[in-house]
Amino acid sequence: MEFNLVSKGVYTAKGRTGVLGLRLKGEEARLSYDPRTGQASGKFSLVLHYELLDKVKGFRRGRTKGEADEFVPYTETMVGKLSVRFPEGMRPASKGRVVVEPAILEAELSSSVLGAVRRIRVVIRFRLDWARFLAPAEFLRIQPVFIGRNSSDPNATGKAFPELMKRAVELWGRCGSGRCLGFVINRPIYLNAPAYKVLETEAEAASLRAEVDVADAVEVFVVERMDFACAWGGGACFSSGTAAAKVVTCDQQLNIPAPCPCPGYCPATCPPCPPCQTGDVNYYHLAHELGHALNLAHPGAPHGGLVEGTPGSNMEPSGFCCDNPDVQSARNCRSASNPLLYWGRAICRGAPDIDD
């Protein structure tokens, strides 16, 4: 039902790939399994993305009303063949570990955009820990990036991040026992580059994104403000649904009054615009952007391989003066994907607000 693989990148004839990620295409893949011999194998489609695609091809922009925060990458498709042998006569157990022979994944490019990577061969060594299946969870690692000298710098950016991240953890924690999703937050990286505190153009935002690459995490860059923030609804996600996903946002999310005029578009779930002049503004903005990082699009506008978000949920496009709805859906939870997701253990007691 899931297959995620991440690499720091490789050199190719067309340049270094940068962060490279593979994920399963579609909801599931079928493998043949012989319980007598323990042999399992099968073919399935994989979505391939690497940062070189973004540099050469750029991004596709969403065409929905509201915040223009979807920067959807071009991706390629590979046909993968997986072969793995489990111990003969293996049975589920309540505890214990099982050592599995190395699995072999061989993938060939089947749908090309740039074609820098034609084939992949991976030897996967792993163990089965039955205890993890009792309370399974999936985690996405977050790398905050602030502008300032260090954590002691009183003028450093990132002041809104703890509250925004708290709301994101709470909203995605409502996925419930059926799909337990969580976040692991790295210690912030500080960039001593004052010019990035205020971004005047989208080109400056692109330069900022290039400053930090953490192969196993979604980078969240927090500046003081952006002169074009109103167009983005406060921030944006780039390379949505891939291992190279990055979010650019600003501390203005919680400013009073709102730094932007009331948008011409608001989902029905949003309050009237006047209250945003007297109350906190964009509590659930980062939860929404991380939804894009998890391969979800705005409702009514799936494109570029992203999955349509549920209408009325946090994936509604909105922005300043109209916070993204504090609403989670079962479909959003089921559809979330990114090659960076990894398995762990947790107990999730929340439940989606919309059971779809």
Buried (B, 14 or more C-beta within 10 A) or exposed (E): EEBBBBBBBEEBEEBBBBBBBBBBBEEEBEEEBEEEEBBBBBEBBBBBBBBBBBBEEEBBBBEBBBBBBBBBBBBBBBBBEBBBBBEEEEEEEEEEEBEBBEBBBBBEBEBEBBEBBEEBEBEEEEEBBEEEEEEBBBBBBBBBBBBBEEEEBEEBBBEBBEBBBEBBBBBBBBBBEEBBBBBEBBEBBBBEEEEBBBBEEBEBBBBBBEBBBBBBBBBBBBBBBBEBBBBBBBBBBBBBBBBBBBBBBBBBBBBEEBBBEBBEBBBEBBEEBEEBEEBBBBBBBBBBBBBBBBBBBBBEBBBBBBBBBBBBBBBBBBBBBBBBBBBBBBBBBBBBBBBBBBEEBEEBEBEBBBEE
